[in-house]
């Protein structure tokens, strides 16, 4: 694991540990992906060749690696630019993804000011695997300073999370606190003041 990941301080942090699905293990194929002020992490599979054929020249040239996830990222950004609205852009991009074969479409996306979290999978029997939860932490509640992922055995420590107001989004429940499941097809939007809203993306297509 890169030394850079040992200590990070930010209002929004996206960490991603995943199993590889074919692309060469390298920095260019590693999550989270970055483009301008956006970062993105994805859990699942999409038809990368099809989505790449829909990209304009700017976003095709911006691709650094060989993963379907990075192409998915750029398709989302391109649609947001075309719609001049991130939520409308996400809805437009997802509509095209659904036209071809895909697996999980779960993602975390941020411009440094807001966080967007989406959950969906093509097969209902996979819904338990492609899970996504949110947790609201009030400053006086406290909480564990460390989290252990049962899926990856990765240990995450944070002294600041123990006493600060925070909203966490994760693919699994990392503690015994009151994590709330994000429903399939819903997009969670978290603002800088930690206010949030869930919007149903799939049903509205």
LUMDO-41863 format. One line per 8 residues: number of its first residue (from 1); their letters; for each residue x, y, z of N, C-alpha, C. Coordinates in steps of 0.2 Angstrom, whole numbers. Example, Ala and Ser with C-alpha at 12.3 -4.5 7.8 and 13.67 -1.06 7.14 Angstrom:
! LUMDO-41863
1	AS	66 -28 39 62 -22 39 66 -16 39 ~ 64 -11 35 68 -5 36 64 0 39
END
This chain:
! LUMDO-41863
1	XXXXXXXX	4 -6 0 0 0 0 4 6 0 ~ 3 11 -4 7 17 -4 8 21 2 ~ 13 24 4 14 27 10 9 33 10 ~ 7 36 5 3 42 5 -4 40 8 ~ -6 34 8 -12 32 11 -12 31 19 ~ -6 32 22 -5 30 29 -9 36 33 ~ -8 42 30 -11 48 34 -14 53 29 ~ -20 54 30 -24 59 26 -29 63 30
9	XXXXXXXX	-29 70 28 -33 74 32 -37 78 27 ~ -44 78 27 -48 81 22 -55 81 24 ~ -59 85 22 -67 85 23 -70 80 20 ~ -68 77 14 -70 71 11 -65 67 9 ~ -65 60 11 -60 55 10 -64 49 7 ~ -61 47 1 -63 41 -2 -58 36 -2 ~ -59 30 1 -54 25 2 -57 19 -2 ~ -53 15 -6 -56 9 -9 -51 4 -10
17	XXXXXXXX	-54 -2 -7 -50 -8 -8 -54 -13 -11 ~ -52 -16 -17 -56 -20 -21 -52 -26 -24 ~ -56 -31 -26 -52 -37 -30 -52 -35 -37 ~ -46 -36 -40 -45 -35 -47 -49 -39 -52 ~ -51 -36 -58 -55 -40 -62 -52 -40 -69 ~ -46 -41 -70 -43 -42 -76 -38 -37 -78 ~ -38 -31 -76 -34 -25 -78 -27 -26 -75 ~ -22 -24 -78 -15 -25 -75 -15 -21 -68
25	XXXXXXXX	-12 -24 -63 -12 -20 -56 -6 -15 -57 ~ -9 -9 -57 -4 -3 -58 -8 3 -55 ~ -4 9 -54 -7 15 -52 -12 18 -56 ~ -11 17 -63 -16 20 -68 -23 16 -67 ~ -23 10 -65 -29 6 -65 -32 6 -58 ~ -29 10 -53 -31 9 -46 -36 15 -44 ~ -41 13 -40 -46 18 -37 -43 21 -31 ~ -45 27 -30 -50 31 -34 -47 34 -40
33	XXXXXXXX	-51 35 -45 -48 39 -51 -49 46 -50 ~ -45 50 -54 -46 57 -53 -46 61 -60 ~ -50 66 -61 -50 70 -67 -52 77 -65 ~ -48 82 -66 -49 88 -64 -50 88 -56 ~ -56 91 -54 -57 91 -47 -62 86 -44 ~ -63 80 -49 -67 75 -47 -63 69 -45 ~ -65 65 -40 -63 58 -39 -68 53 -39 ~ -67 47 -40 -72 42 -41 -69 35 -39
41	XXXXXXXX	-74 31 -36 -72 24 -35 -78 20 -36 ~ -77 14 -39 -83 10 -42 -82 3 -39 ~ -87 -1 -38 -87 -8 -36 -92 -11 -41 ~ -90 -15 -45 -94 -19 -50 -91 -19 -57 ~ -95 -20 -62 -93 -21 -69 -98 -17 -73 ~ -95 -14 -79 -99 -11 -84 -96 -13 -91 ~ -100 -12 -96 -97 -13 -103 -93 -7 -105 ~ -86 -8 -103 -82 -3 -104 -81 -1 -112
49	XXXXXXXX	-81 -6 -116 -80 -4 -123 -86 0 -126 ~ -92 -2 -124 -98 2 -126 -98 9 -123 ~ -96 10 -117 -96 16 -114 -91 21 -117 ~ -85 18 -118 -80 21 -122 -82 24 -128 ~ -86 20 -132 -88 22 -139 -93 28 -138 ~ -95 30 -132 -100 35 -131 -96 42 -129 ~ -90 41 -127 -86 47 -125 -84 51 -130 ~ -84 58 -128 -81 63 -133 -73 62 -133
57	XXXXXXXX	-70 66 -137 -63 66 -138 -59 68 -132 ~ -62 73 -128 -59 75 -122 -58 70 -117 ~ -64 66 -116 -64 61 -111 -60 55 -113 ~ -60 53 -119 -57 48 -122 -49 49 -121 ~ -47 55 -122 -40 56 -121 -38 57 -114 ~ -42 58 -110 -41 58 -102 -40 52 -99 ~ -42 46 -103 -41 39 -100 -34 38 -99 ~ -32 35 -93 -26 33 -91 -24 26 -91
65	XXXXXXXX	-29 22 -89 -29 15 -89 -33 11 -93 ~ -34 4 -91 -38 0 -95 -44 -3 -92 ~ -47 0 -87 -52 -2 -83 -59 0 -85 ~ -64 -4 -85 -71 -2 -86 -73 4 -81 ~ -71 4 -75 -72 8 -70 -70 15 -72 ~ -64 16 -75 -62 23 -77 -66 26 -82 ~ -68 21 -87 -73 23 -93 -80 25 -90 ~ -82 22 -85 -89 23 -82 -88 30 -79
73	XXXXXXXX	-83 31 -75 -81 38 -72 -82 44 -77 ~ -79 43 -83 -79 48 -88 -85 49 -91 ~ -89 43 -92 -96 44 -95 -100 48 -90 ~ -100 47 -84 -104 51 -79 -102 58 -79 ~ -95 60 -80 -93 67 -80 -96 70 -86 ~ -95 66 -92 -97 69 -98 -105 71 -98 ~ -109 66 -96 -116 67 -96 -118 73 -91 ~ -114 74 -85 -115 79 -81 -114 86 -84
81	XXXXXXXX	-108 86 -88 -106 92 -92 -112 94 -97 ~ -114 89 -101 -119 90 -106 -126 92 -103 ~ -128 90 -97 -134 92 -94 -133 98 -89 ~ -127 100 -88 -125 105 -84 -128 104 -77 ~ -129 98 -75 -132 96 -68 -129 89 -66 ~ -126 88 -61 -123 82 -59 -128 76 -58 ~ -134 78 -55 -139 72 -54 -142 70 -60 ~ -144 75 -65 -147 74 -71 -142 70 -75
89	XXXXXXXX	-135 72 -75 -130 69 -79 -129 61 -77 ~ -130 60 -70 -129 53 -68 -135 49 -70 ~ -141 52 -70 -147 48 -73 -146 47 -80 ~ -144 51 -84 -143 50 -91 -137 45 -92 ~ -132 45 -89 -127 40 -90 -129 33 -88 ~ -132 33 -82 -135 26 -80 -140 23 -85 ~ -144 27 -88 -148 25 -93 -145 21 -99 ~ -139 24 -101 -135 20 -106 -132 14 -104
97	XXXXXXXX	-129 14 -97 -126 8 -95 -131 3 -94 ~ -137 4 -93 -142 -1 -93 -144 -5 -99 ~ -142 -2 -105 -143 -4 -111 -139 -10 -113 ~ -133 -11 -109 -129 -17 -111 -128 -21 -104 ~ -124 -26 -105 -122 -31 -99 -118 -27 -94 ~ -120 -28 -88 -117 -25 -82 -118 -29 -76 ~ -114 -28 -71 -114 -31 -64 -116 -26 -59 ~ -112 -24 -55 -113 -19 -50 -111 -12 -52
105	XXXXXXXX	-115 -7 -51 -114 0 -53 -113 4 -47 ~ -111 1 -41 -110 5 -35 -104 10 -36 ~ -105 16 -34 -99 21 -35 -100 26 -29 ~ -94 29 -28 -93 35 -24 -90 41 -29 ~ -93 47 -29 -90 52 -33 -90 58 -29 ~ -85 62 -30 -85 69 -27 -81 74 -30 ~ -83 80 -30 -79 86 -33 -76 90 -27 ~ -75 87 -21 -72 90 -16 -77 94 -12
113	XXXXXXXX	-83 96 -14 -88 99 -10 -94 95 -8 ~ -96 91 -13 -101 86 -11 -99 79 -13 ~ -103 74 -10 -101 67 -11 -108 64 -14 ~ -107 60 -19 -112 56 -22 -111 49 -22 ~ -116 45 -19 -115 38 -18 -121 35 -21 ~ -120 30 -26 -125 26 -29 -125 19 -29 ~ -130 16 -28 -130 8 -27 -135 5 -32 ~ -133 0 -36 -137 -4 -40 -133 -10 -43
121	XXXXXXXX	-137 -15 -45 -134 -21 -48 -139 -24 -52 ~ -137 -28 -57 -141 -30 -63 -145 -36 -60 ~ -142 -40 -55 -146 -46 -53 -147 -45 -46 ~ -154 -47 -44 -156 -46 -37 -153 -50 -32 ~ -150 -56 -35 -147 -61 -30 -140 -58 -28 ~ -138 -53 -32 -131 -50 -30 -132 -44 -26 ~ -138 -42 -24 -139 -36 -20 -136 -36 -14 ~ -136 -42 -11 -132 -42 -4 -125 -41 -4
129	XXXXXXXX	-122 -43 -10 -115 -42 -11 -113 -35 -12 ~ -117 -32 -17 -117 -25 -19 -121 -20 -14 ~ -119 -20 -8 -122 -17 -3 -119 -10 -2 ~ -123 -5 1 -120 2 3 -124 4 9 ~ -120 7 13 -124 9 20 -121 17 21 ~ -125 20 25 -123 27 27 -124 27 35 ~ -120 31 38 -120 32 45 -119 39 47 ~ -123 42 51 -123 49 53 -120 49 60
137	XXXXXXXX	-114 52 61 -111 52 68 -111 59 70 ~ -114 60 76 -114 66 80 -108 67 84 ~ -106 73 85 -100 74 88 -99 72 96 ~ -105 72 99 -105 70 106 -106 63 107 ~ -108 59 101 -109 52 102 -102 48 102 ~ -97 51 100 -91 47 100 -92 41 95 ~ -88 36 96 -88 30 92 -81 27 92 ~ -81 21 88 -74 18 88 -69 22 84
145	XXXXXXXX	-63 22 86 -57 25 83 -54 21 77 ~ -56 14 77 -54 10 72 -59 6 69 ~ -59 4 63 -64 0 59 -60 -6 56 ~ -63 -12 56 -60 -18 53 -65 -20 48 ~ -63 -20 41 -67 -23 36 -67 -31 36 ~ -73 -34 37 -73 -41 37 -72 -44 30 ~ -73 -40 25 -72 -42 18 -65 -42 16 ~ -61 -37 18 -54 -36 16 -49 -37 21
153	XXXXXXXX	-52 -37 27 -47 -37 33 -43 -31 34 ~ -45 -26 30 -42 -19 31 -44 -15 37 ~ -39 -13 41 -40 -9 47 -39 -1 45 ~ -45 2 47 -45 9 46 -45 13 53 ~ -40 17 54 -40 21 61 -42 28 59 ~ -45 32 64 -46 39 63 -48 42 70 ~ -43 46 73 -44 49 79 -50 54 79 ~ -50 58 73 -54 63 72 -62 61 72
161	XXXXXXXX	-63 55 69 -70 53 68 -73 51 75 ~ -69 50 80 -71 48 86 -75 54 90 ~ -73 60 88 -77 66 91 -79 71 87 ~ -79 70 80 -82 75 75 -88 73 72 ~ -92 78 70 -98 76 66 -96 74 59 ~ -99 68 57 -97 65 51 -103 61 48 ~ -102 60 41 -107 56 38 -102 51 34 ~ -103 44 36 -99 39 33 -103 35 28
169	XXXXXXXX	-100 33 22 -104 29 17 -99 23 16 ~ -101 17 16 -97 11 16 -101 5 13 ~ -97 1 10 -101 -5 7 -102 -11 12 ~ -100 -10 18 -102 -14 24 -102 -11 30 ~ -105 -13 35 -106 -10 42 -99 -12 45 ~ -96 -6 47 -89 -7 50 -89 -6 57 ~ -95 -5 60 -96 -5 68 -103 -7 70 ~ -104 -7 76 -111 -9 79 -115 -3 79
177	XXXXXXXX	-114 2 76 -118 8 76 -124 7 71 ~ -128 12 71 -135 12 67 -133 14 60 ~ -130 9 56 -129 10 49 -136 9 45 ~ -138 13 40 -144 13 36 -142 11 29 ~ -146 6 27 -144 3 20 -147 8 15 ~ -143 10 10 -145 13 4 -149 9 -1 ~ -155 10 -3 -159 5 -7 -156 5 -14 ~ -157 0 -17 -155 -1 -24 -158 4 -29
185	XXXXXXXX	-154 7 -33 -157 12 -38 -157 19 -35 ~ -154 20 -29 -155 27 -26 -148 30 -26 ~ -148 37 -27 -142 41 -26 -142 45 -20 ~ -137 44 -16 -136 48 -10 -132 54 -11 ~ -134 60 -10 -130 67 -11 -129 70 -4 ~ -123 71 -3 -121 74 4 -117 80 2 ~ -120 86 5 -117 92 5 -112 94 10 ~ -108 99 9 -103 101 13 -105 102 21
193	XXXXXXXX	-111 104 22 -113 105 29 -116 98 31 ~ -115 93 28 -117 86 30 -125 85 29 ~ -128 90 26 -135 89 24 -135 84 18 ~ -141 80 18 -141 75 13 -148 73 10 ~ -148 70 4 -154 69 1 -153 62 -3 ~ -158 58 -3 -158 52 -7 -163 53 -13 ~ -161 52 -19 -165 52 -25 -165 45 -29 ~ -171 43 -31 -171 37 -34 -170 38 -42
201	XXXXX	-164 35 -44 -162 36 -51 -165 31 -56 ~ -165 24 -54 -167 19 -58 -175 20 -60 ~ -179 20 -55 -186 21 -57 -188 26 -61 ~ -185 32 -61 -186 38 -65 -184 37 -72 ~ -181 32 -74 -178 31 -81 -184 30 -86
END
